[in-house]
Amino acid sequence: MDARIDVEDLLGLQTGEGHIIRNAGNIERLEWDVRRGISSIPSHPWLPTTGPDAITARGFIYDVDTGRLEEVSYPGPTGSIG
């Protein structure tokens, strides 16, 4: 986790186009956090999930050390984590 990195700029996103979670924990916890974030998007009553204006939500983890961006599979486990 490096708070000096401007993730939006790095990924070419404008403010509000992405939800950034910074986590120094283990990868399982981070994937869980991303899945929980993704799950809240299609359940929002103002966002269409069917028809021509339907939204899709995807989540990624950026590895500061390797520079790799990995997609988190969704749906996946989003229940409580120990």
C-alpha positions as CSV (number, residue, x, y, z in Angstrom):
1,M,0.0,0.0,0.0
2,D,1.5,3.3,-1.1
3,A,-0.7,6.3,-0.4
4,R,1.5,8.4,-2.7
5,I,0.3,6.6,-5.8
6,D,-2.5,8.4,-7.6
7,V,-4.5,5.3,-8.6
8,E,-7.1,7.2,-10.7
9,D,-4.3,8.9,-12.8
10,L,-2.4,5.6,-13.1
11,L,-5.5,3.8,-14.5
12,G,-6.8,6.7,-16.6
13,L,-9.9,7.3,-14.4
14,Q,-11.7,10.5,-13.7
15,T,-12.8,11.4,-10.2
16,G,-15.9,9.3,-9.4
17,E,-15.3,6.6,-12.1
18,G,-13.9,4.2,-9.6
19,H,-13.9,3.2,-6.0
20,I,-10.4,2.8,-4.6
21,I,-9.8,0.6,-1.6
22,R,-6.3,0.8,-0.1
23,N,-5.5,-2.3,2.0
24,A,-2.3,-3.5,3.5
25,G,-3.8,-6.7,4.6
26,N,-3.7,-10.2,3.0
27,I,-4.9,-10.9,-0.5
28,E,-8.0,-12.9,0.6
29,R,-9.2,-10.0,2.7
30,L,-8.6,-7.6,-0.1
31,E,-10.5,-9.8,-2.6
32,W,-13.3,-10.0,-0.1
33,D,-13.4,-6.2,0.3
34,V,-13.5,-5.8,-3.5
35,R,-16.4,-8.3,-3.9
36,R,-18.4,-6.6,-1.2
37,G,-17.9,-3.3,-3.0
38,I,-18.9,-4.7,-6.3
39,S,-22.0,-6.3,-4.8
40,S,-23.3,-3.0,-3.6
41,I,-23.4,-1.5,-7.1
42,P,-26.0,-3.5,-8.9
43,S,-28.3,-3.5,-5.8
44,H,-28.5,0.3,-5.8
45,P,-32.1,1.2,-6.7
46,W,-31.1,4.1,-9.1
47,L,-28.8,1.9,-11.3
48,P,-30.4,-0.1,-14.1
49,T,-29.4,-3.8,-14.2
50,T,-31.5,-4.8,-17.3
51,G,-32.2,-3.3,-20.7
52,P,-30.0,-1.1,-22.9
53,D,-28.8,1.1,-20.0
54,A,-27.8,-1.8,-17.8
55,I,-24.6,-1.3,-15.8
56,T,-21.9,-3.8,-15.1
57,A,-19.5,-3.7,-12.2
58,R,-16.0,-5.1,-12.1
59,G,-13.3,-5.0,-9.5
60,F,-9.5,-5.1,-9.7
61,I,-6.5,-5.3,-7.4
62,Y,-3.4,-3.3,-8.3
63,D,-0.1,-4.7,-7.1
64,V,2.2,-1.9,-6.3
65,D,5.3,-4.1,-6.3
66,T,4.7,-5.8,-9.7
67,G,2.6,-3.2,-11.4
68,R,0.0,-5.9,-12.3
69,L,-3.7,-5.3,-12.3
70,E,-5.7,-8.4,-11.5
71,E,-9.5,-8.7,-11.9
72,V,-11.4,-10.1,-8.9
73,S,-13.9,-12.7,-9.8
74,Y,-17.5,-11.8,-9.1
75,P,-19.7,-13.2,-7.9
76,G,-17.6,-14.9,-5.2
77,P,-17.6,-15.2,-1.5
78,T,-18.9,-12.1,0.2
79,G,-20.0,-13.4,3.6
80,S,-18.3,-12.7,6.8
81,I,-14.5,-13.1,6.9
82,G,-12.6,-14.2,10.0
